[in-house]
Amino acid sequence: MSAIALDTILPLFGIMVAGYAVGRCGLLPDGASAALSRFTFVAAMPALVFISLSRVPVSEFFDWPFLGALGGGMFAVYILSVVIARFAFPGTLTTLGLHGLTAMFSSTAYIGLPLLLVVYGDAALVPGIIGAVITGVVFFPIAVFLAEIDKGSADSRAFLSPLLGVLKNPVLLATAAGLLVSASGLAMPVPVTRFCELLGGAFIPCALFSAGLFMVGSSVEGDVKEVSWLVFVKLVLHPLITWWLAYHVFELEGILPAIAVIQAALPSGVPVFVLAQQYGTFIARSNTVIVISTALSVFTLSALLIFL
């Protein structure tokens, strides 16, 4: 079992290492990381999400016990980390919100979904997409809301602009479109299906390669205690809470509890760093947590796969 887990996960992280090595050696021009990440996020992943969800019943997407386990773990970690940060790492409402987001926002799009598809196949696609959607649609706006309250802006556009960005998220739009097609019962034309399959097929390698490229230009700095705490919460506490919810509270069956735990055990996602840049705070700390948790997740995710 351990050999199977390692044979599965090492090639995935090998692609990330290849991306890092190519970037470190300067074999790609400046801006390649941003361009490849953008392609992955606005083209390859939406194509995969759309064509996949158009083929499954809508009821399969709205799996409330799974949502309860996965979302409950995220919510518990967010609240717990914000409360602890209020006393242990005091700061503004914006930094507290970003602290909580860093602790629970998994890299579901760039690492989680490729990992789940390789390990569990197409059966993991819908629950994997669910994880990517609820992190962006539910918890991302909470951090935006806290930051705008902290700014005390009277301009409603300042608050609505980030939220509209969430609603225009290509993955969210592809999810909605796929579910609509599924609910309508319409058969997709063959050329559209093949187009989406070809484009979506680029998702796994491009997502992992771009994650490796991103780490080339990332620096490691910030408060050591806070960064260490956040890495511990993301890689240890978050999956432990989700494991308890998935196996003992909601008693999920089949591969669903394992998928929920794996998504919780993923490293912190890049969107947290992007939001920190937008508000000009928590930039170094969020970036450092992303880099360190991604590096350590090679070992923690391998161990988790062996355990599961």
C-alpha positions as protocol buffer text, in pm:
chain_id: "A"
residue {
  index: 1
  type: MET
  ca { x: 0 y: 0 z: 0 }
}
residue {
  index: 2
  type: SER
  ca { x: 283 y: 240 z: 85 }
}
residue {
  index: 3
  type: ALA
  ca { x: 450 y: 166 z: -248 }
}
residue {
  index: 4
  type: ILE
  ca { x: 125 y: 244 z: -430 }
}
residue {
  index: 5
  type: ALA
  ca { x: 87 y: 571 z: -243 }
}
residue {
  index: 6
  type: LEU
  ca { x: 443 y: 677 z: -318 }
}
residue {
  index: 7
  type: ASP
  ca { x: 418 y: 567 z: -681 }
}
residue {
  index: 8
  type: THR
  ca { x: 113 y: 790 z: -710 }
}
residue {
  index: 9
  type: ILE
  ca { x: 220 y: 1100 z: -527 }
}
residue {
  index: 10
  type: LEU
  ca { x: 587 y: 1123 z: -622 }
}
residue {
  index: 11
  type: PRO
  ca { x: 521 y: 1174 z: -996 }
}
residue {
  index: 12
  type: LEU
  ca { x: 273 y: 1449 z: -909 }
}
residue {
  index: 13
  type: PHE
  ca { x: 520 y: 1637 z: -695 }
}
residue {
  index: 14
  type: GLY
  ca { x: 786 y: 1552 z: -951 }
}
residue {
  index: 15
  type: ILE
  ca { x: 600 y: 1773 z: -1198 }
}
residue {
  index: 16
  type: MET
  ca { x: 605 y: 2053 z: -939 }
}
residue {
  index: 17
  type: VAL
  ca { x: 978 y: 2003 z: -889 }
}
residue {
  index: 18
  type: ALA
  ca { x: 1026 y: 2013 z: -1266 }
}
residue {
  index: 19
  type: GLY
  ca { x: 840 y: 2344 z: -1278 }
}
residue {
  index: 20
  type: TYR
  ca { x: 1058 y: 2479 z: -998 }
}
residue {
  index: 21
  type: ALA
  ca { x: 1378 y: 2358 z: -1168 }
}
residue {
  index: 22
  type: VAL
  ca { x: 1283 y: 2508 z: -1503 }
}
residue {
  index: 23
  type: GLY
  ca { x: 1201 y: 2839 z: -1339 }
}
residue {
  index: 24
  type: ARG
  ca { x: 1516 y: 2837 z: -1127 }
}
residue {
  index: 25
  type: CYS
  ca { x: 1733 y: 2770 z: -1432 }
}
residue {
  index: 26
  type: GLY
  ca { x: 1569 y: 3057 z: -1620 }
}
residue {
  index: 27
  type: LEU
  ca { x: 1454 y: 2837 z: -1908 }
}
residue {
  index: 28
  type: LEU
  ca { x: 1125 y: 3026 z: -1929 }
}
residue {
  index: 29
  type: PRO
  ca { x: 1084 y: 3403 z: -1960 }
}
residue {
  index: 30
  type: ASP
  ca { x: 966 y: 3629 z: -1678 }
}
residue {
  index: 31
  type: GLY
  ca { x: 592 y: 3611 z: -1635 }
}
residue {
  index: 32
  type: ALA
  ca { x: 571 y: 3248 z: -1746 }
}
residue {
  index: 33
  type: SER
  ca { x: 439 y: 3141 z: -1406 }
}
residue {
  index: 34
  type: ALA
  ca { x: 157 y: 3396 z: -1414 }
}
residue {
  index: 35
  type: ALA
  ca { x: 69 y: 3312 z: -1775 }
}
residue {
  index: 36
  type: LEU
  ca { x: 59 y: 2937 z: -1718 }
}
residue {
  index: 37
  type: SER
  ca { x: -138 y: 2977 z: -1395 }
}
residue {
  index: 38
  type: ARG
  ca { x: -386 y: 3200 z: -1575 }
}
residue {
  index: 39
  type: PHE
  ca { x: -430 y: 2949 z: -1857 }
}
residue {
  index: 40
  type: THR
  ca { x: -487 y: 2672 z: -1605 }
}
residue {
  index: 41
  type: PHE
  ca { x: -742 y: 2872 z: -1409 }
}
residue {
  index: 42
  type: VAL
  ca { x: -941 y: 3037 z: -1690 }
}
residue {
  index: 43
  type: ALA
  ca { x: -926 y: 2768 z: -1960 }
}
residue {
  index: 44
  type: ALA
  ca { x: -813 y: 2416 z: -1867 }
}
residue {
  index: 45
  type: MET
  ca { x: -986 y: 2379 z: -1530 }
}
residue {
  index: 46
  type: PRO
  ca { x: -1320 y: 2536 z: -1636 }
}
residue {
  index: 47
  type: ALA
  ca { x: -1330 y: 2307 z: -1942 }
}
residue {
  index: 48
  type: LEU
  ca { x: -1274 y: 2002 z: -1723 }
}
residue {
  index: 49
  type: VAL
  ca { x: -1528 y: 2116 z: -1464 }
}
residue {
  index: 50
  type: PHE
  ca { x: -1797 y: 2199 z: -1719 }
}
residue {
  index: 51
  type: ILE
  ca { x: -1785 y: 1879 z: -1922 }
}
residue {
  index: 52
  type: SER
  ca { x: -1757 y: 1664 z: -1609 }
}
residue {
  index: 53
  type: LEU
  ca { x: -2050 y: 1819 z: -1421 }
}
residue {
  index: 54
  type: SER
  ca { x: -2269 y: 1812 z: -1732 }
}
residue {
  index: 55
  type: ARG
  ca { x: -2253 y: 1432 z: -1713 }
}
residue {
  index: 56
  type: VAL
  ca { x: -2348 y: 1378 z: -1347 }
}
residue {
  index: 57
  type: PRO
  ca { x: -2683 y: 1421 z: -1168 }
}
residue {
  index: 58
  type: VAL
  ca { x: -2721 y: 1753 z: -990 }
}
residue {
  index: 59
  type: SER
  ca { x: -2805 y: 1570 z: -667 }
}
residue {
  index: 60
  type: GLU
  ca { x: -2455 y: 1418 z: -667 }
}
residue {
  index: 61
  type: PHE
  ca { x: -2306 y: 1766 z: -642 }
}
residue {
  index: 62
  type: PHE
  ca { x: -2523 y: 1872 z: -350 }
}
residue {
  index: 63
  type: ASP
  ca { x: -2412 y: 1595 z: -117 }
}
residue {
  index: 64
  type: TRP
  ca { x: -2500 y: 1756 z: 217 }
}
residue {
  index: 65
  type: PRO
  ca { x: -2316 y: 1513 z: 450 }
}
residue {
  index: 66
  type: PHE
  ca { x: -1999 y: 1559 z: 244 }
}
residue {
  index: 67
  type: LEU
  ca { x: -2049 y: 1936 z: 241 }
}
residue {
  index: 68
  type: GLY
  ca { x: -2102 y: 1925 z: 616 }
}
residue {
  index: 69
  type: ALA
  ca { x: -1778 y: 1736 z: 680 }
}
residue {
  index: 70
  type: LEU
  ca { x: -1564 y: 1935 z: 439 }
}
residue {
  index: 71
  type: GLY
  ca { x: -1721 y: 2277 z: 502 }
}
residue {
  index: 72
  type: GLY
  ca { x: -1755 y: 2212 z: 875 }
}
residue {
  index: 73
  type: GLY
  ca { x: -1383 y: 2145 z: 902 }
}
residue {
  index: 74
  type: MET
  ca { x: -1306 y: 2466 z: 713 }
}
residue {
  index: 75
  type: PHE
  ca { x: -1541 y: 2672 z: 927 }
}
residue {
  index: 76
  type: ALA
  ca { x: -1409 y: 2527 z: 1254 }
}
residue {
  index: 77
  type: VAL
  ca { x: -1048 y: 2594 z: 1155 }
}
residue {
  index: 78
  type: TYR
  ca { x: -1130 y: 2947 z: 1039 }
}
residue {
  index: 79
  type: ILE
  ca { x: -1305 y: 3044 z: 1362 }
}
residue {
  index: 80
  type: LEU
  ca { x: -1048 y: 2874 z: 1584 }
}
residue {
  index: 81
  type: SER
  ca { x: -750 y: 3031 z: 1411 }
}
residue {
  index: 82
  type: VAL
  ca { x: -903 y: 3381 z: 1414 }
}
residue {
  index: 83
  type: VAL
  ca { x: -988 y: 3357 z: 1785 }
}
residue {
  index: 84
  type: ILE
  ca { x: -640 y: 3235 z: 1877 }
}
residue {
  index: 85
  type: ALA
  ca { x: -475 y: 3498 z: 1654 }
}
residue {
  index: 86
  type: ARG
  ca { x: -680 y: 3767 z: 1830 }
}
residue {
  index: 87
  type: PHE
  ca { x: -480 y: 3699 z: 2149 }
}
residue {
  index: 88
  type: ALA
  ca { x: -156 y: 3534 z: 2031 }
}
residue {
  index: 89
  type: PHE
  ca { x: -92 y: 3738 z: 1714 }
}
residue {
  index: 90
  type: PRO
  ca { x: -297 y: 4058 z: 1756 }
}
residue {
  index: 91
  type: GLY
  ca { x: -352 y: 4276 z: 1453 }
}
residue {
  index: 92
  type: THR
  ca { x: -612 y: 4454 z: 1248 }
}
residue {
  index: 93
  type: LEU
  ca { x: -939 y: 4295 z: 1143 }
}
residue {
  index: 94
  type: THR
  ca { x: -790 y: 4254 z: 795 }
}
residue {
  index: 95
  type: THR
  ca { x: -488 y: 4060 z: 920 }
}
residue {
  index: 96
  type: LEU
  ca { x: -707 y: 3845 z: 1145 }
}
residue {
  index: 97
  type: GLY
  ca { x: -931 y: 3758 z: 849 }
}
residue {
  index: 98
  type: LEU
  ca { x: -630 y: 3675 z: 631 }
}
residue {
  index: 99
  type: HIS
  ca { x: -478 y: 3472 z: 915 }
}
residue {
  index: 100
  type: GLY
  ca { x: -793 y: 3259 z: 931 }
}
residue {
  index: 101
  type: LEU
  ca { x: -809 y: 3227 z: 552 }
}
residue {
  index: 102
  type: THR
  ca { x: -445 y: 3113 z: 535 }
}
residue {
  index: 103
  type: ALA
  ca { x: -516 y: 2847 z: 797 }
}
residue {
  index: 104
  type: MET
  ca { x: -810 y: 2685 z: 613 }
}
residue {
  index: 105
  type: PHE
  ca { x: -781 y: 2774 z: 242 }
}
residue {
  index: 106
  type: SER
  ca { x: -652 y: 2459 z: 71 }
}
residue {
  index: 107
  type: SER
  ca { x: -481 y: 2451 z: -267 }
}
residue {
  index: 108
  type: THR
  ca { x: -770 y: 2253 z: -408 }
}
residue {
  index: 109
  type: ALA
  ca { x: -736 y: 2375 z: -766 }
}
residue {
  index: 110
  type: TYR
  ca { x: -364 y: 2346 z: -830 }
}
residue {
  index: 111
  type: ILE
  ca { x: -270 y: 2046 z: -612 }
}
residue {
  index: 112
  type: GLY
  ca { x: -583 y: 1890 z: -462 }
}
residue {
  index: 113
  type: LEU
  ca { x: -787 y: 1813 z: -773 }
}
residue {
  index: 114
  type: PRO
  ca { x: -493 y: 1673 z: -974 }
}
residue {
  index: 115
  type: LEU
  ca { x: -396 y: 1456 z: -676 }
}
residue {
  index: 116
  type: LEU
  ca { x: -749 y: 1323 z: -625 }
}
residue {
  index: 117
  type: LEU
  ca { x: -796 y: 1246 z: -995 }
}
residue {
  index: 118
  type: VAL
  ca { x: -476 y: 1046 z: -1009 }
}
residue {
  index: 119
  type: VAL
  ca { x: -541 y: 858 z: -683 }
}
residue {
  index: 120
  type: TYR
  ca { x: -915 y: 792 z: -712 }
}
residue {
  index: 121
  type: GLY
  ca { x: -994 y: 853 z: -1079 }
}
residue {
  index: 122
  type: ASP
  ca { x: -1311 y: 1011 z: -1214 }
}
residue {
  index: 123
  type: ALA
  ca { x: -1504 y: 915 z: -899 }
}
residue {
  index: 124
  type: ALA
  ca { x: -1317 y: 1192 z: -715 }
}
residue {
  index: 125
  type: LEU
  ca { x: -1397 y: 1463 z: -968 }
}
residue {
  index: 126
  type: VAL
  ca { x: -1727 y: 1592 z: -827 }
}
residue {
  index: 127
  type: PRO
  ca { x: -1618 y: 1599 z: -459 }
}
residue {
  index: 128
  type: GLY
  ca { x: -1290 y: 1753 z: -571 }
}
residue {
  index: 129
  type: ILE
  ca { x: -1474 y: 2030 z: -755 }
}
residue {
  index: 130
  type: ILE
  ca { x: -1696 y: 2087 z: -452 }
}
residue {
  index: 131
  type: GLY
  ca { x: -1388 y: 2160 z: -242 }
}
residue {
  index: 132
  type: ALA
  ca { x: -1258 y: 2410 z: -495 }
}
residue {
  index: 133
  type: VAL
  ca { x: -1594 y: 2586 z: -519 }
}
residue {
  index: 134
  type: ILE
  ca { x: -1682 y: 2629 z: -151 }
}
residue {
  index: 135
  type: THR
  ca { x: -1340 y: 2765 z: -55 }
}
residue {
  index: 136
  type: GLY
  ca { x: -1374 y: 3041 z: -311 }
}
residue {
  index: 137
  type: VAL
  ca { x: -1746 y: 3109 z: -287 }
}
residue {
  index: 138
  type: VAL
  ca { x: -1801 y: 3083 z: 91 }
}
residue {
  index: 139
  type: PHE
  ca { x: -1481 y: 3161 z: 278 }
}
residue {
  index: 140
  type: PHE
  ca { x: -1301 y: 3401 z: 44 }
}
residue {
  index: 141
  type: PRO
  ca { x: -1584 y: 3659 z: 74 }
}
residue {
  index: 142
  type: ILE
  ca { x: -1568 y: 3638 z: 455 }
}
residue {
  index: 143
  type: ALA
  ca { x: -1209 y: 3765 z: 450 }
}
residue {
  index: 144
  type: VAL
  ca { x: -1310 y: 4036 z: 203 }
}
residue {
  index: 145
  type: PHE
  ca { x: -1600 y: 4139 z: 427 }
}
residue {
  index: 146
  type: LEU
  ca { x: -1372 y: 4170 z: 734 }
}
residue {
  index: 147
  type: ALA
  ca { x: -1114 y: 4368 z: 537 }
}
residue {
  index: 148
  type: GLU
  ca { x: -1372 y: 4615 z: 408 }
}
residue {
  index: 149
  type: ILE
  ca { x: -1514 y: 4663 z: 759 }
}
residue {
  index: 150
  type: ASP
  ca { x: -1160 y: 4730 z: 877 }
}
residue {
  index: 151
  type: LYS
  ca { x: -1114 y: 4993 z: 607 }
}
residue {
  index: 152
  type: GLY
  ca { x: -1439 y: 5158 z: 710 }
}
residue {
  index: 153
  type: SER
  ca { x: -1506 y: 5242 z: 349 }
}
residue {
  index: 154
  type: ALA
  ca { x: -1833 y: 5417 z: 280 }
}
residue {
  index: 155
  type: ASP
  ca { x: -1802 y: 5335 z: -89 }
}
residue {
  index: 156
  type: SER
  ca { x: -2009 y: 5026 z: -159 }
}
residue {
  index: 157
  type: ARG
  ca { x: -1809 y: 4967 z: -476 }
}
residue {
  index: 158
  type: ALA
  ca { x: -1498 y: 4901 z: -266 }
}
residue {
  index: 159
  type: PHE
  ca { x: -1680 y: 4615 z: -100 }
}
residue {
  index: 160
  type: LEU
  ca { x: -1862 y: 4483 z: -404 }
}
residue {
  index: 161
  type: SER
  ca { x: -1564 y: 4477 z: -638 }
}
residue {
  index: 162
  type: PRO
  ca { x: -1385 y: 4181 z: -473 }
}
residue {
  index: 163
  type: LEU
  ca { x: -1715 y: 3994 z: -433 }
}
residue {
  index: 164
  type: LEU
  ca { x: -1801 y: 4046 z: -800 }
}
residue {
  index: 165
  type: GLY
  ca { x: -1460 y: 3903 z: -878 }
}
residue {
  index: 166
  type: VAL
  ca { x: -1557 y: 3590 z: -686 }
}
residue {
  index: 167
  type: LEU
  ca { x: -1887 y: 3563 z: -877 }
}
residue {
  index: 168
  type: LYS
  ca { x: -1701 y: 3598 z: -1208 }
}
residue {
  index: 169
  type: ASN
  ca { x: -1463 y: 3320 z: -1110 }
}
residue {
  index: 170
  type: PRO
  ca { x: -1426 y: 3098 z: -1423 }
}
residue {
  index: 171
  type: VAL
  ca { x: -1447 y: 2779 z: -1217 }
}
residue {
  index: 172
  type: LEU
  ca { x: -1768 y: 2896 z: -1049 }
}
residue {
  index: 173
  type: LEU
  ca { x: -1920 y: 2990 z: -1385 }
}
residue {
  index: 174
  type: ALA
  ca { x: -1818 y: 2655 z: -1535 }
}
residue {
  index: 175
  type: THR
  ca { x: -1971 y: 2478 z: -1234 }
}
residue {
  index: 176
  type: ALA
  ca { x: -2301 y: 2660 z: -1277 }
}
residue {
  index: 177
  type: ALA
  ca { x: -2306 y: 2597 z: -1652 }
}
residue {
  index: 178
  type: GLY
  ca { x: -2227 y: 2228 z: -1611 }
}
residue {
  index: 179
  type: LEU
  ca { x: -2501 y: 2181 z: -1350 }
}
residue {
  index: 180
  type: LEU
  ca { x: -2751 y: 2364 z: -1572 }
}
residue {
  index: 181
  type: VAL
  ca { x: -2674 y: 2134 z: -1865 }
}
residue {
  index: 182
  type: SER
  ca { x: -2703 y: 1833 z: -1637 }
}
residue {
  index: 183
  type: ALA
  ca { x: -3039 y: 1949 z: -1501 }
}
residue {
  index: 184
  type: SER
  ca { x: -3173 y: 2020 z: -1850 }
}
residue {
  index: 185
  type: GLY
  ca { x: -3094 y: 1670 z: -1973 }
}
residue {
  index: 186
  type: LEU
  ca { x: -2947 y: 1808 z: -2295 }
}
residue {
  index: 187
  type: ALA
  ca { x: -2686 y: 1601 z: -2479 }
}
residue {
  index: 188
  type: MET
  ca { x: -2365 y: 1789 z: -2549 }
}
residue {
  index: 189
  type: PRO
  ca { x: -2259 y: 1800 z: -2917 }
}
residue {
  index: 190
  type: VAL
  ca { x: -1961 y: 1576 z: -2988 }
}
residue {
  index: 191
  type: PRO
  ca { x: -1731 y: 1862 z: -3103 }
}
residue {
  index: 192
  type: VAL
  ca { x: -1800 y: 2052 z: -2778 }
}
residue {
  index: 193
  type: THR
  ca { x: -1736 y: 1742 z: -2571 }
}
residue {
  index: 194
  type: ARG
  ca { x: -1407 y: 1667 z: -2743 }
}
residue {
  index: 195
  type: PHE
  ca { x: -1298 y: 2031 z: -2722 }
}
residue {
  index: 196
  type: CYS
  ca { x: -1356 y: 2036 z: -2346 }
}
residue {
  index: 197
  type: GLU
  ca { x: -1188 y: 1698 z: -2300 }
}
residue {
  index: 198
  type: LEU
  ca { x: -878 y: 1807 z: -2489 }
}
residue {
  index: 199
  type: LEU
  ca { x: -853 y: 2140 z: -2311 }
}
residue {
  index: 200
  type: GLY
  ca { x: -934 y: 1989 z: -1972 }
}
residue {
  index: 201
  type: GLY
  ca { x: -669 y: 1723 z: -2026 }
}
residue {
  index: 202
  type: ALA
  ca { x: -405 y: 1994 z: -1987 }
}
residue {
  index: 203
  type: PHE
  ca { x: -525 y: 2076 z: -1635 }
}
residue {
  index: 204
  type: ILE
  ca { x: -327 y: 1830 z: -1423 }
}
residue {
  index: 205
  type: PRO
  ca { x: 24 y: 1886 z: -1567 }
}
residue {
  index: 206
  type: CYS
  ca { x: -22 y: 2261 z: -1612 }
}
residue {
  index: 207
  type: ALA
  ca { x: -158 y: 2311 z: -1260 }
}
residue {
  index: 208
  type: LEU
  ca { x: 128 y: 2124 z: -1096 }
}
residue {
  index: 209
  type: PHE
  ca { x: 395 y: 2275 z: -1319 }
}
residue {
  index: 210
  type: SER
  ca { x: 270 y: 2629 z: -1254 }
}
residue {
  index: 211
  type: ALA
  ca { x: 268 y: 2561 z: -879 }
}
residue {
  index: 212
  type: GLY
  ca { x: 637 y: 2476 z: -903 }
}
residue {
  index: 213
  type: LEU
  ca { x: 707 y: 2788 z: -1108 }
}
residue {
  index: 214
  type: PHE
  ca { x: 529 y: 3003 z: -849 }
}
residue {
  index: 215
  type: MET
  ca { x: 767 y: 2890 z: -575 }
}
residue {
  index: 216
  type: VAL
  ca { x: 1074 y: 3016 z: -765 }
}
residue {
  index: 217
  type: GLY
  ca { x: 996 y: 3382 z: -704 }
}
residue {
  index: 218
  type: SER
  ca { x: 861 y: 3330 z: -353 }
}
residue {
  index: 219
  type: SER
  ca { x: 1059 y: 3441 z: -50 }
}
residue {
  index: 220
  type: VAL
  ca { x: 1040 y: 3289 z: 299 }
}
residue {
  index: 221
  type: GLU
  ca { x: 1001 y: 3555 z: 566 }
}
residue {
  index: 222
  type: GLY
  ca { x: 765 y: 3675 z: 839 }
}
residue {
  index: 223
  type: ASP
  ca { x: 698 y: 3605 z: 1205 }
}
residue {
  index: 224
  type: VAL
  ca { x: 841 y: 3257 z: 1275 }
}
residue {
  index: 225
  type: LYS
  ca { x: 592 y: 3173 z: 1550 }
}
residue {
  index: 226
  type: GLU
  ca { x: 286 y: 3276 z: 1350 }
}
residue {
  index: 227
  type: VAL
  ca { x: 407 y: 3106 z: 1032 }
}
residue {
  index: 228
  type: SER
  ca { x: 487 y: 2785 z: 1224 }
}
residue {
  index: 229
  type: TRP
  ca { x: 144 y: 2790 z: 1387 }
}
residue {
  index: 230
  type: LEU
  ca { x: -34 y: 2840 z: 1055 }
}
residue {
  index: 231
  type: VAL
  ca { x: 161 y: 2559 z: 887 }
}
residue {
  index: 232
  type: PHE
  ca { x: 74 y: 2329 z: 1180 }
}
residue {
  index: 233
  type: VAL
  ca { x: -295 y: 2422 z: 1161 }
}
residue {
  index: 234
  type: LYS
  ca { x: -309 y: 2372 z: 785 }
}
residue {
  index: 235
  type: LEU
  ca { x: -123 y: 2042 z: 761 }
}
residue {
  index: 236
  type: VAL
  ca { x: -216 y: 1879 z: 1093 }
}
residue {
  index: 237
  type: LEU
  ca { x: -509 y: 2036 z: 1277 }
}
residue {
  index: 238
  type: HIS
  ca { x: -731 y: 2097 z: 975 }
}
residue {
  index: 239
  type: PRO
  ca { x: -718 y: 1735 z: 848 }
}
residue {
  index: 240
  type: LEU
  ca { x: -764 y: 1601 z: 1204 }
}
residue {
  index: 241
  type: ILE
  ca { x: -1084 y: 1801 z: 1255 }
}
residue {
  index: 242
  type: THR
  ca { x: -1212 y: 1702 z: 911 }
}
residue {
  index: 243
  type: TRP
  ca { x: -1125 y: 1335 z: 976 }
}
residue {
  index: 244
  type: TRP
  ca { x: -1336 y: 1340 z: 1294 }
}
residue {
  index: 245
  type: LEU
  ca { x: -1628 y: 1504 z: 1113 }
}
residue {
  index: 246
  type: ALA
  ca { x: -1608 y: 1278 z: 806 }
}
residue {
  index: 247
  type: TYR
  ca { x: -1567 y: 945 z: 984 }
}
residue {
  index: 248
  type: HIS
  ca { x: -1742 y: 993 z: 1318 }
}
residue {
  index: 249
  type: VAL
  ca { x: -1998 y: 1272 z: 1284 }
}
residue {
  index: 250
  type: PHE
  ca { x: -2133 y: 1248 z: 928 }
}
residue {
  index: 251
  type: GLU
  ca { x: -2011 y: 888 z: 880 }
}
residue {
  index: 252
  type: LEU
  ca { x: -1939 y: 928 z: 510 }
}
residue {
  index: 253
  type: GLU
  ca { x: -1910 y: 614 z: 303 }
}
residue {
  index: 254
  type: GLY
  ca { x: -1684 y: 493 z: 23 }
}
residue {
  index: 255
  type: ILE
  ca { x: -1402 y: 723 z: -82 }
}
residue {
  index: 256
  type: LEU
  ca { x: -1577 y: 1043 z: 33 }
}
residue {
  index: 257
  type: PRO
  ca { x: -1430 y: 1061 z: 386 }
}
residue {
  index: 258
  type: ALA
  ca { x: -1078 y: 1007 z: 251 }
}
residue {
  index: 259
  type: ILE
  ca { x: -1131 y: 1277 z: -13 }
}
residue {
  index: 260
  type: ALA
  ca { x: -1254 y: 1523 z: 251 }
}
residue {
  index: 261
  type: VAL
  ca { x: -948 y: 1458 z: 470 }
}
residue {
  index: 262
  type: ILE
  ca { x: -707 y: 1487 z: 178 }
}
residue {
  index: 263
  type: GLN
  ca { x: -858 y: 1820 z: 74 }
}
residue {
  index: 264
  type: ALA
  ca { x: -822 y: 1946 z: 430 }
}
residue {
  index: 265
  type: ALA
  ca { x: -457 y: 1830 z: 442 }
}
residue {
  index: 266
  type: LEU
  ca { x: -355 y: 2023 z: 130 }
}
residue {
  index: 267
  type: PRO
  ca { x: -113 y: 2317 z: 161 }
}
residue {
  index: 268
  type: SER
  ca { x: -239 y: 2675 z: 169 }
}
residue {
  index: 269
  type: GLY
  ca { x: -362 y: 2809 z: -164 }
}
residue {
  index: 270
  type: VAL
  ca { x: -223 y: 3096 z: -373 }
}
residue {
  index: 271
  type: PRO
  ca { x: -552 y: 3298 z: -374 }
}
residue {
  index: 272
  type: VAL
  ca { x: -481 y: 3392 z: -10 }
}
residue {
  index: 273
  type: PHE
  ca { x: -157 y: 3558 z: -117 }
}
residue {
  index: 274
  type: VAL
  ca { x: -338 y: 3736 z: -402 }
}
residue {
  index: 275
  type: LEU
  ca { x: -596 y: 3877 z: -161 }
}
residue {
  index: 276
  type: ALA
  ca { x: -321 y: 3983 z: 81 }
}
residue {
  index: 277
  type: GLN
  ca { x: -155 y: 4174 z: -201 }
}
residue {
  index: 278
  type: GLN
  ca { x: -483 y: 4345 z: -283 }
}
residue {
  index: 279
  type: TYR
  ca { x: -515 y: 4479 z: 72 }
}
residue {
  index: 280
  type: GLY
  ca { x: -143 y: 4540 z: 122 }
}
residue {
  index: 281
  type: THR
  ca { x: -107 y: 4337 z: 442 }
}
residue {
  index: 282
  type: PHE
  ca { x: -15 y: 3984 z: 553 }
}
residue {
  index: 283
  type: ILE
  ca { x: 174 y: 3944 z: 224 }
}
residue {
  index: 284
  type: ALA
  ca { x: 501 y: 3798 z: 351 }
}
residue {
  index: 285
  type: ARG
  ca { x: 335 y: 3571 z: 606 }
}
residue {
  index: 286
  type: SER
  ca { x: 78 y: 3425 z: 368 }
}
residue {
  index: 287
  type: ASN
  ca { x: 341 y: 3370 z: 98 }
}
residue {
  index: 288
  type: THR
  ca { x: 575 y: 3198 z: 344 }
}
residue {
  index: 289
  type: VAL
  ca { x: 300 y: 2968 z: 472 }
}
residue {
  index: 290
  type: ILE
  ca { x: 214 y: 2872 z: 113 }
}
residue {
  index: 291
  type: VAL
  ca { x: 577 y: 2791 z: 27 }
}
residue {
  index: 292
  type: ILE
  ca { x: 657 y: 2598 z: 346 }
}
residue {
  index: 293
  type: SER
  ca { x: 328 y: 2408 z: 362 }
}
residue {
  index: 294
  type: THR
  ca { x: 363 y: 2312 z: -6 }
}
residue {
  index: 295
  type: ALA
  ca { x: 716 y: 2180 z: 50 }
}
residue {
  index: 296
  type: LEU
  ca { x: 618 y: 1986 z: 363 }
}
residue {
  index: 297
  type: SER
  ca { x: 302 y: 1847 z: 204 }
}
residue {
  index: 298
  type: VAL
  ca { x: 519 y: 1618 z: -10 }
}
residue {
  index: 299
  type: PHE
  ca { x: 580 y: 1419 z: 308 }
}
residue {
  index: 300
  type: THR
  ca { x: 253 y: 1479 z: 495 }
}
residue {
  index: 301
  type: LEU
  ca { x: 31 y: 1389 z: 199 }
}
residue {
  index: 302
  type: SER
  ca { x: 240 y: 1079 z: 128 }
}
residue {
  index: 303
  type: ALA
  ca { x: 199 y: 968 z: 489 }
}
residue {
  index: 304
  type: LEU
  ca { x: -173 y: 1046 z: 479 }
}
residue {
  index: 305
  type: LEU
  ca { x: -226 y: 840 z: 163 }
}
residue {
  index: 306
  type: ILE
  ca { x: -50 y: 546 z: 327 }
}
residue {
  index: 307
  type: PHE
  ca { x: -267 y: 584 z: 637 }
}
residue {
  index: 308
  type: LEU
  ca { x: -592 y: 611 z: 442 }
}
